[in-house]
Amino acid sequence: MVSLAKKKRRGPVYAVVDLETTGTSVKTGSRIIQIGCVLVQDGQVINEFETKINPRTVVPLTIEQLTGIKNNDVKDAPLFEDVAPTLKSLLDDTIFVAHNVNFDFPFLNAEFERAGEAPLTIPAIDTVTLSQILMPTAPSFRLRDLTSYLAIDHDQPHSAVSDAVATAHLLIGLLKRLADLPTITLQSIVDLQLTLPQKTAWLFERELAKRAVEPQPLKEELYVSNGLVLHKVRPVSVPTAQVAGKYPATKRQKKYLFGDDLAYRPLQSKMMNAIYNQFSQDDPVRQLVLEAGTGTGKTLGYLLPLAYLTYPDHRIVVSTATNLLQQQVAKQTVAILNDHLPFQLTAVVVKGNDHYLNIDRFAHSLAVHEDSQLAQALKARMLVWLLETTTGDLDELNLNAQQAAYFIEVRHRGVRTLNKQSPFYQDDFLVRRARQVATANLIITNHAYLVAHPAELGSDDRGAFLVVDEAQHLSRAVLRQSRQTLTFARVMMILHQLQNLVNQTGEQNLVTLFENLPLGAYNVELLASDLRELEGRLVDFQQALYGLVKGGQDGELVEQAIDNRKLAGMLAPTNPLMVGLEQALSAINLHFTALNHLFSSRSETWLATDRYLMTQFASQLAGLKEATRMIKEAGQLLASQPEACVFWLTIRQGDEQSTLKLSGGLLVANHYLSREVYPHFLNHLFVGATLFTSGRSAYIFNQLDLDRKQVRVKRFASPFDYGQNARLFVAKDAPAPGATAGEDYIDYLAKMIYQLATKTQCQTMVLFNSLLTIEQVYAKLRNTDLFNQRDILAQGISGNREKLLKQFATGTNSLLMGAASFWEGIDLPKEQLELLVVTRLPFDAPNEVINRAQSALLKAAGKNPFYQVELPKATMRLRQGLGRLLRTPQDRGVAVVLDPRLVTKRYGKTIQAALPSDLPVIAESSDLIVVKTKKFLKGPESATNE
């Protein structure tokens, strides 16, 4: 122990406490085994206190593995009763702080009472909640993730003193952020009347009180607009005085341009020259397909030559597969280029409208106290976020599904839905973005936005060059645009919310809002009647769809294809079902429009809560319109292309219509890309690390809707030494699909993942074909000690893709289990991925409705579905997965495939032929794979005798 003397200073003393315990509750016999306490005053650590505690009970094995504290470590330690008076004296007159204070504070007080001491009555605050509000864009709020994010030393997670020290430094940073908040923002947070753990909200109130005697000027980068503090946006403009200069074609010229901070890569240089030469000559071929293997540096490789080709006369439009890749291009590659080019690229990221915040809606929501405390806390978080964001992109907040519910109310629905008279119109993020797009020479978008808005992106008077990065995913975006799912439970929930807004008991509603206005009550009554009419029409529509589902066992989830002719008849505009739906919705729209006009005519009389009520109704009504739009579009698709689409119903038998979903859309892109997208651009460059499955395969050309004879092709292999730095092990004794019962297969996967994870202790990614399998394996691993040794992240359980990748990228000993989009490449260099486990060859599930329909369509055309689509698609996915393993020449990695078909089936040879030619493919028993993987990852010397 160290001296417990407390120095007197002006500011309050914060006692940052962390406890290690044998369990979660004193009442059930859990006890403290270690206490760490760090005193903080005036932004400095002034004292530390640490001791182990003899719990007079056995330390459970799981706690021993988690904390490293063994029974022998605490057997001679003092009892809690012995240190309680000293600890109590230390904590008196301080502000108690903990990361998850609702555990540490009550637990410690329960121990004080058990020891005969009075419980603490000092204020207690929570750094988890403070971090969520004051650090709104952090990828995660676990202590280990926050310390990594902030570069705080935290060498021994789950050691009380190490956790307390790390939390103390986190607190110091949080208090500084709190002190930096503008007074207007601080007042808005206090006005929310937040219910936060213990006395956490009191910190904001105390800081606001200080401002009365210590006013704070607004920072230069901020401005105030109608009660909100926002971040200024630097205008985007193209410098007209700059000239592009001559393209650096030679090695010497490129090295001169790159200077000392960019490495010259021979393959990247060849790629650059291939692109520049193709589009700088009078070649009638306007399309180039370019495969650049992992390590080529493809993003810089295509942006540099295109910058010289387009500046200043044209624009570049880059489309990527995901929103995360958009940010990588914008924040990393463009910044590098602008440091070296003799001119500047001005880049703007463009996504769908619903990714952005509607400031006007958000401002109105602040006036309403939500029943959900989660929603209230999110408002506080967003008030702080508005001080940082220049884009209004909600993806910056790393939301989870629960939090996203509030954002349905405040997310954007497009510039056309805005009121130009709104005081926030000029501040609106999409209005800002439109101004930026008008002058930008580089637009970075995603495939979904590209296929939905090709004319908008390519309509620049200067003409645009199109780059499709990760081009193998473009056709999927076309199909996704046409495929939609209508969940009737969601539609009925929206309808009931609208009915509540009209006449909800005990709350503000449209009846009370308009009761004293001319024709107000009349139109509200008609609106209520219209909503009841629509509800009846929807029930009839659901019943008609329900009649198309063949019987199944109660509780069984049935996914059943619908006869296109029957559904087309139901959705025809003249069908009474559709006529009734259209009439009911038109009546609702008519009478709400009348109310809106009445409301607008007396705009000066309304409170902010009144405006928010109208905004809520309009928002929910937009949801109803969207649902009916989907139904009508399905009918139009069935009428125009009945042979090229598929629709199916999903329902859990025995639940009547409550689980009914209607899904469907196109099976093939039907030349949409060549007709609707490509003509808007001058030239087209398609790039990716894994575009081809063989030299003769037409798969990628079919997917991209390209005429093979009118396309130039360039392929650059990866420069990495796979023979030296990588291994691909195939478990020849792994269960083949269909050969092992489901539970036995899950047991096998859990066992192999556990053994590989415990023996290697390195960054590990496990790729699955099914979220259900992830859930089942995760449940098995939950019953082991693996969670005490590794940071386990699972798609569908631990968060969304972007959040999991950010957590994985900041980890050192993480295990990430993912499916679907995790097969796609993304940079994870510097030992951020060393072990890749592939649980099954990534074939699509053959029994899914959409895959059956696609197969039938191909067979009807005389084609072989397996060899023309299924095998190339699986091969490409496996290549993508393996491409994650080595991202720099120094990386070293192992891939383990737990599917014997790669070496036992004839098509396995076809897949192997598409992999890097120097990658060793080794078939071994599962047990031996664990041993050899451990040996190889230890380094070259250990691997030589494998």
N, C-alpha and C positions, 0 to 999 in steps of 0.2 A: 504494500500500500504506500501511497505518497501522502504528503502533507495535505490536510483538508482545509487549511486556512484560506478564506475567501478575501480577495482584495476588493476594496471599496472603489467603485467607479461610478460615473454618472448614469450609465444605462443599466437596465435590469439585467439580472443574471439568468441565463437560460441553462437549465440542467437537462442535458441530452442523455437519455437513458435507453439502454437496450438490455433485455433479459434473455437468457437461455434457460429453458425450463424442460421438465420431463414430460409435459403435456400441455393441455390448453385451459384447464380449470383447476383452481385450488380446491373447489368443492368435491371434485372427484379424485383428489389425492395428488394432483400434480404439484411439483415444487420447483423453486428456482435452483439452478445449478451454477449460474454465473451472472454477475452483474457488472455492467460497464456504465460509467457515468462520466460525461465530459461537461465542464462548465464553460460557458461562452459569455463574454461580455464585450460590448463595443466592437464586435466583429473579430474578436480574437479568442482563442482557446486559452483559458487562464488556469485550468486545473483538470486533473484526471483522477478517477477512482476506479479501481477494478479489483474484484475478488471472486474466487470460486466459492460455492456454498455447498455444504454437505446436506443433501436433501433427505437423508435418513430413509432412502428408498432406492431401489435399483434404477440406474439410468438405462432406459430401454435401448435396444440395439439400434433402432432407427434414429434415435436422438444422438447416440454415440457416432453413428456414421455421418450424420448431418453436421454436428458441431465439433467432432474430434475429441470430445470430453468423455473419458472413460471413468468407470467406477473407482479405479485406483487414484484418479486425479482429484477426486472430491472426498475420499474417505477421511483425510486428515484436515480438510478445510473447515472453517468455522460454520456453525449453524446459523441460520438466518436470524434467530433470536439474539445471537451474539453481536451481529453487525447492525441490527435494526435501529438501535438508538443513534449510532453514528451516522447511518445513512439518512435517518429522519432529520437529524440536525443539518446535514449537508443540503437536503432538499428544501428545507423551510425557507420561505421568502424568495424562492426562485420561480421561474416559469418552467413547468415540466414539458419536455419535448420528446417525442418518439416517432419513429416511422411505423405507423399503424398504432396510434396512441390508444385506441379502444381495446387493444390487447394489453400492452405494457402497464398502463396506468391502473386499470381495475385489478389486474393480477397482483401488482405490487401492493396496492391498498389492501387486498384480501390477505396477503402475507403479513402486512403490518398488523392487521386486526387479529390474525391468528397468533401473532407474537405478543399481543397485549398492548400494541401501540395504537394511537388514534390514527385514522386514515388521513391521507393528505387532502387538504382543501385548497391547494394552490391551483392557479390556472394551468390547464394542460392543452397543448396544441399538437396538431398532426402534420408531419412533413409530407405524407402522401398527398393529402388534400391540398396543402399549400403548393406542392409541386404541380399538381393537376391544373391549378388556377394560374400560377405565376410562370409556369413553363409549358404553355399550351401545346407546343409542337414536339415535345419529347416523345420518343418512340415507345417508351414504357415507363412505368412509375415504380417498378421494383427497385429496391435500394441498389442492387448490383448493376442494374441497367442505367440508373441515374448517375452513379459514380463513374461508370464507363463513359457515358454521354458527356459528363462535365470534366473528365480527366482527373477525377479525385482518386488518390491512392486508396485502395481497398483490398489489401492482400489476403485477408482471412474472413471471407463472408461466413456468417453464422458463428463468429467469435464475438462475444458481447462487447468487448472493448474495441475491437476493430470496427464493428458495426456502429458503435456509439461515436467513435472518432469520425467515421465517414459521414454519419448523419449530422454531426456538428458542423463539418465543412459544408455540407449541403444546406444546413440552416443558415449559415453565414451568407451564402449566395442568395438564398431565398429572401432573407431580410433586406439585402441590398436591392433586390428586384422590387420588393414591396415599397421601399423608400423611394425608388425611382418612378413609381406609378404617378401619372398626372393626377392632380387633385380631382378633376372632373370624372376620370375613370374610377378613382377610389370611391367617390361619392355614389356613383352608379352601382358599384359592387355592394356597398353598405345598404343602399336602398332596396336591394334584392331580398334583404332579410334572410340571409342564408342560414340553413340549419346544417352546421358542419360538426364534425366530431369534437366533443368536449368544448373548449373555449376558443377553437381555431378562428371563428368569425370575429371574435373580440380583437384579434390582431389588426384586422382591417379598420375596425372602429377606432382603435387607439391611434393608428397611424393618421386617420382622418382628423382626429382631434388635434394632433400635433400641427397639422397644416394651418389651423386657425392662428397660431402664433408664429409659425415658420412657413410662410407662403413659398411655393415652388414654381419657378418659371417653366414654361413649356419648352421642351427640347426643339431644336431647330428642325429636325426631321418630321415633326408631328404638326398637326393642325386640328382645329375644332370645327365640326360641322353639325349644327343643330343638336348639340348636347352629346355628341360622340367624338372621341378623340381618334383620329385616323392617321395612318402613315402616309407621308407624301410620296408621290410617284414621280420618278425622274422621267421627263418626256423622252419618248423614243423618236429619234430623228436620224436620218441618213446623212452623214457629213458629205457635202457635195464637193468639197475641196480635195478629197482624197482620190487617188488613182490606184487601180489594181496593180499596175506594174506587170512584169513578165512572169508567166508561170515558171516555177523552179523545176525544170524537167530533169536536170542532172543530179547525181549524187552530191556533187560539190555545192550546187545551188540550194539543195534541200538542207544540207548540213549547216550552211550559212544562215538559212532562214530559221532553223530550229535552235541554233545556239547551243549552249551547254545544258539546257534543262529538258530538251526533248531528244530521245534516242533515235538515231537513224535506223530504220528497219528495211532491209532489202525487199522483202515481199510487200510490205506496205507501200514502198516507193513504186514497185511495179503496178500495184493496184491503182495508185493515184494516176500514174501515166496512162494506164489502160482507159480509165474513165475520161481523163482530159482529152486523149486522142480520139476516143469514140465520138464525143459530142462537140469537139472543136472543128471537125472536118465536115465536108459536105456529103456525109454519108446519109443516104435516104433511110437507113435503119435508125429508128429513134428509141429503140428499147435494148437495154443491156442487162442481162442476168449475170450476177457476179457472186460466186461463192468464195468467201474469205474465211479460211479455217481459224479456229481459236488461236489467239496470239498474234494475228496479223495486224490488229489495231484498225478494225474496219471503219469505225465511226469517224475517226480523224482521217482515215484513208479515203472516204468518199466526200467529206465536207471540204477538205482543203482544195481539191481540184475543182469542185463545183463552185466554191467561193470565187475562184479566179474566172471560171466560165461565166458566171452570172453577174458579178459586180461591175458596174452599178446598174446595168440595164434590165436585169431580170431578178426574179425571186426564187428562193429554194423552199420547197415544202417537203419536210421530212415526216413520214408517218411511221410510228413504231407500234409494237404489239401491245404494250401496256403503258399505263400512266407513269409507272415507276421508271421505265426506260425513257419516257419523255423528259423527266426531271434529270436523269443522268446526262442526256445529250445537252440539255439547256445549261445545267450548272457546271458540268465538267468540261466537255469537249469544246463548247463555244468559248468558254473562258480561256482555255489553252490557246485556241486559234487567235483570239483577239489580242493575246499577248505577243503574237509573232507575225501576224499579217500586217502588211503596210496599209491596210484599211480595216474598218470595223464591221463585223456582222452584228446586226441588231435583231435579236431573237425574241419571239413571243410564243409562249406555250398556249395551245388552244385545245380545250376539252368541251364536252357536252355541257349544256346550261346548268344541269342539276348538280354539277360539281362545285358550283359557286354560291356564295352567300348573297341573298337579296338584303341589302342594308336597310331598306325601308321596312320590310317585314320584320327584320330583327329589332329595329328601333321600336316598332309598335309592340313587339312581344315583351320588351322590358317593362312595360307599364302593367303587365298582367302577372299576378303571382300564381304560378303553376302549382297544382297539387303535387306534382312530381318534384321532389327535392333534387333529383338528378338533373332535371331540366333547368332548375334555378342555378345549380352549380355550373352547368354548361354555359349559361348566359354569362356568368362571371368569367369563365375561362375564355369565352369569345371576346369579351370586352378587352382583355389583356392581349389576345391574339390580334385584334384590330390595330394595336400599337406596332405590330411587327409585320403583318402581311401587306404586300403590295398587289397581291393577285386575288384575294378573297377565295382561294381554292380550298374547299373544305377538306380535301385529302391531306392537307398539311396538319390537320388535327388528329389523325390516326384514330378515327372513331371506331367503336365496336357497335354491334347490332342494337344493343339497348340504347346507346346514346344517339344513334342515327334516327330514332323515332321522332325526336324533337326537331330534327333538321328537315323533316318533310314540310314543316310549317314555314321554315325560313330560307330554304334553298331556292335558287333562281329558276324561273320558268321562261327565260328569254327576254331580250330587250323589248320585243313587241308587246309584252304584258305590262311594261312599266308605265306609270303615270308621269308624263313629262313635267307636270306641275309639282311633283314631289320635291321637297327640299333636298332630298338625297340623290336626285337624278344625275347630277354631274359627278357625284362621288361613286355612283354605281360601278361595281367591278366589271360588268360586261360592257358598259358604256366606255369605261377606261380602256378595256381590252380592244374594243373596236377602234379607238383612236390609235392605239399602239400598232395594231395589225395594218392600219392604213399606210404606215411609214416603214414597217419592218421589212428587212430583206431575207429573213429566215423565219418560217413558221414551223413549229414543232407540234405535231398533232398525233393522234392515235388512229389505228385502222378503223375503229368504229365510227369516229367522227369523219374520217376521209370518205368512207362509202356512203355516209348519210348527207355530206355537204361538199361534194366534189366541185360544184360550180362556184361556191363561195370561196373555196381555197384556191382555185385555179383562175379566178376571174380577174386577177390583177392585170391592169393595162399593160404592164411590162412583160407579161408572160412568165410562167413558172415552170421550173424543173421539179419533177416529182421523184423523191427517193422513198422507196418502200423498204424499210429496215425490218428484219425478221419477216421477210416476204412470204414465208411458208404459211403464215397465219392470216393472210389477207382475205382469202376466199371464205374462211370461217367467219370473218366479220360481216361479209355479205349475207351469209346464211343466218347469223345471229340477228341481223337487222330485220330479217323477214320472220324469224321465229319468235313467238311471244307466248307468254303464259298468263292466262286470266284466272286468278284465284277468286272464286265467288265468295268465300268467307271474308276476304279483304274488301270486296265490293259492298257486301252487306254491312260491314263495319263502318265504311265511309258513309253509307246511307243513314245508318243509325246515328252517327255523329252529326250529320246534317239535321236530322230530326231533333236531336238534343239542343243544337244551337238555335233552333226555332222556338222550342218551348221547354227547355230543361228546368226542372224544379229547383228552386233555391239558388239559381245562378242567373247571371245576366243573359238575356236571350232576345231574339228578334221581336217577340211579342211585346215585351216591355219597352224595347227601343223605339218601336214605331206606333205604339197604341194611341198616342195623342196627335199623330200627324194625319193630314188629309189623305185618304186612301191607303194609309199605312197598314192599319189593322186588316183591311180588306185584302191587300196583296199578300200579307203574311199568312192569312187564313187559306188563300188559294195555294200558296207555296207549300203549306203543310199538307194540303189535300193532294197536290202533285207528287210529293214525296211518298205518300201512302200508295198512290197509284203506281208509281215506279217500283215500289217494293213488291206489289202484287205481280207486276209484269216480270220482274226478275225471278220470282218464285216459279212462275209458269215456264220461263225459259230454262231454268235449272232442271225442272221436272222433265221437260222434253229431252234435254241432254242426258239426264239420268236414265231415261228409258232406253238409251242406246248402249248402255253398259250391260254386258252379260253377267250372270250371277257368279258369285264367289263366296268363300267362307267369311263369316263375320270377323271383322278385325283385319282381314287381309287387304293389303294395299294393292289395288288393281290398276294397272296401266294398260290401256286398251286402245288400239288403233280404231278409228271411226271410218266407216264407208264414206268416201269423199262425196259421192252423189247425194247421200242422205243429208250430210251436213250442209252441202251447198244449197239444198232445198230449204233447210231450216233457216239459213242465213241470207236467203234471197231478199232483196229490198221489199218485195211484194208480200212476203210471208207475214201473216197477222202477228206473229211473235215480234218480228223486227219492226213492223209498223207501230205496234203498241209501245215498244221501248223508245222508238224515235219520238213519238208524240208526247210521251210522259217527260222525257228529258227536255224537249223543246219548251214545254209548258213551264218546267222548273226554271229554265234559263230566262224565259220571258218575264216571269213574275219577280225573279231576283234582280233582273236588269231594271225593272220598274222601281224596286226598292233602292237600288244603287243610285238611280237618278235622284230619287227623293232625298237620299242621304247626302249626295254631293251638293244639292241645292241649298243645304243648310250646313255646309262644312264648318262654319265658324262656331257652331254650337256644340260640337261633339267633343267628348273626352278621348284620351288615347286608348282607353279600354273599349270604347265604342268602335273606334277605327279597327282595333285588333279583332273584335268580334266579326266585323264585316270581312276583314282579311281572312280569318279562319274559314268562314263560309265559302268565300271565293276559292280558297285553296282546296277545300274538300270537294267542292263542285268540279274543280278541274280534274280531280281524281276520277270522278264519275264519268266525265266526258272522255277521259283517256280510256276507260274501260269499254265504253260503247264504241270508241274509235277502233279499238283492237278487234271487237266483234265484227264491225263493218269491213275492216281491212281483210279479215279472214275470209269473209264472204266474197270480196273482190278477187282475192288470190285464187280461191276455189273456182270462181267463174272464168278466170283468164288462163290459169295454168293447172288444171285439175290433175294432170299426170305427173307434174313436177313437184308436188307438195304432199305433205303428210300431216294429219292432225290426230291427236289422241286425247283421251280423258283419263284423269287420275282421280281415284276415289277410294276411300277406305270403306269396305263393305260394312253395313250395319249402322253407318253414321248418316244415312240419308244423304242430303246434299251438302252437309256442313264441310266436307273435305273435297268437294268437287273442284277440279281444275281443268281448264281447256288449254291445250298446248298445241303448237304446230307452226308450220311455215314451209319454206322451200327446202327441197332435197339437194338441188344443184343450183349453182349461181346463174345458169342460163345466159351467159354472155353479158351479165350486168356490168362487169368491169370494163370490157372493151367498148360497150355502148354508152355507159353512163359516167364512167370515171376517167379513163385514159384520155378521151378527146379534149379535156379541159387543160391539159398540160403539154408543154412543148416537147419534153423528152422524159423518158421513164427509166429509172435505175432501180433494179430489184436486187437487194443484197441480203445475205444471211450467212451464218457459219455452217448451216446444214440444209442446203437446198436440194441436193441430189441424193438419190438412193442407189443409183448406178449410172454408168456412162450412157446407157441406152434408154433409161426410164423417161417416159413422157409425163410422169406424174406432176412435176412442178409446173410444166407448161399448161397442162390441163387445169391445174388449180388456179393459176394466174390468168387463165383465159388468154393465152398468148399463142400466136402462130409461130411454130418453131422455126419456120423458114424466114421469118421476118425479125428474128432476134439474134443479137450477138451474145455469146456465152464466154465467160472467163472464170477459171477456177484456180484458186490459190490454196495449196495445202497448208496445214498448220506448221509453223516452224519449230514446234516443240519436239523434244526427243522422248517420245512415248516409250521406246524400248528401254531407256535408262530410268525414266522418272515415273512410270506408271505400270500398273498390272490390272488385268481383268480376270478375276476368278469366277468360275461358273460352278455352282454346287450341283455336281452330277447326281447326288443322292437326295436332292430336294424333291418335295412332292410335285408331281406333274399335275397340271390342271385336270380336275375331274377324278384323279386317282385317289385322293384323300378326302375324308369327310371334313366339313367346314371347321369344326372345333379342333380337330387334329392339325389342320393347316395353320390355324391361328396360333396354336401352341408352338408349332415349328417356327413360325415367323418371330414370335415373341422370344423364344429361346435363342435364336440366331442373333437377333438384334441385341439382346441382353449380353450375350457372350462377346460380340464384336465391340459393343459400347464399353464394357467393363475392361476388356483386355487392351484396347487401343487408347482410350482417353484423348481423343482428338475431335476436331470439328467434323460432325457426321451428318449426312443427309440421307434419309430413307424415302425412296419414291414408290408410291403405290398407284394402283389403277382405280382405287375405290375409296371414298371417304368412309364408307361403312367399315371396311377392313382396317383403316386407321383407327377408328373408334374402338373396334374390338381388340386390336393389338395394344392400344393405349391402356385399355382397361386391364389387360393381363399384366403389362409392365407396372401398372399402378400398385400391384401386389408384391412388387420386388423392392429392393433397396436402390434401384437405379436412380430414382428421383432424388435421392440424397447425395448421389455422386455427380450427376449430370443435370444440366438445364434442359428439360424436355419440352419441346415446342411441337404442337400438333395442329395441323390445319383443321378448321371446323371446331376446335376445342379451345385453343390458346389465343386465337385472334385471326384477323384476315391476312391475306398474303403479304401485303406491304408491311404490316406491323411485324409479322413473323420474320421476314427477311431483314428488317432493320435490327431486330433483337439478335438474330443469328449473326449478323455482320459485326455486332459489337461484342459477341461472346468469344470465349476461348476454349470452352469445353461443352459446346451445345450439341444437342441431337434434335434435328428437325425432321418431322414426318409430314410429307406433303404429297398431293396428287395433282392431276390435271396441269394447271399453269406452272407448277414447280418444275415441270420438265423443260420449260423454256429457259434459255440461257440468260444469265445476268452475271456481271463481274463480281466474284468473291475471291480476290487475290490475297496473297500474303498469309497463307495457311488458314484462310477462312473456310476452306473445304478440303479435307484430306481423305475422307472416306465416304464413298457413295455406295449405297445399298439399293439395288433394284429388286423389288419383291416379285415382280412378274414382267415378262416381256409386255410392252405397252400396247397391246391390241385393244381395240374397242370391244365392249361387251356385245357379243353377237345377238343376244336375245332382246336388247333394248329396241323399242318400237322404231325409232328413227334409223337404227342400223339395219334392221330387217327390211325396212322400206327402201333404203338406199341399195341394199343388196338385190332386192327384187327388181328395182329399176335398171340396174346394170345387167342383170341376167336377161331381162326383156330386150336389152339392146345387144345381146350376144356377147357380152363381156364377162370376164372372170373377176368377181368382186375381190377375191382374196389377193390375187397377184397384181391387179391393177389399182387397188385402193388400200386394202387393209394391210398388206405387207409393206408397201412403201411408206404408209403413214406410221406404222409401228417402228420401222427402221429409222425414219427421220426422228421420231421421238427419242429413241435410244441414243442416237448420235447427239441429240441436244443434251440429254442427261449426262453423257460422258464428257461433253464439251465443257461442263462446269468444273471438271476435276483439275485440269491444269489451266491456269489463267495467266501465269508468268513463267519464264524459263526456269525459275528457281523452285517452282511448286513441285510437290511430290505427292502422288495420290494413288489410291486403290479403289477400283470398282468391284463390287461383289454382286453377281446376278444369281438370285435364288430361284432360278427357273432352268431346268435341265434341257429344255427344248432348244436352247441356243447351240448346244453341241450334239443333240440327239436327232433333231429333225433336219430334213434336207433344206428347208427354208432357213434354218439357222445358219447354214453356210452363206446364203445370200445376204443375211444381215451382217455376218462377220466381214464379208467382202467390202461392205460400205464403211467399216470402221477404219481408223488410222492404220495404215499398212504395217507400221512397226510396233503396234500395241500387242504385247504378249497376251494371248487368250489361253488360260490354264484351267482345265477341268480337274477338280479335286473333291474330296469328301468335305462335308460341312465342317467337321471338327478340324481337319487339316487347314482349311481356309482361314479359320480363326488364328491358328498358329502362324501361318505364312503372312497373313495381313499384318499382324503385330510386328513380325520380324522386318518386313519390308518398310513399314512406316518408321522404324527406328533409324533407318538411314542406309546408305549404300553398302557399308561394311556388313551390316546385319543381313542384308538381302542377298549377298553374293552366294550364299550356300543354300538358297531355297530350292 
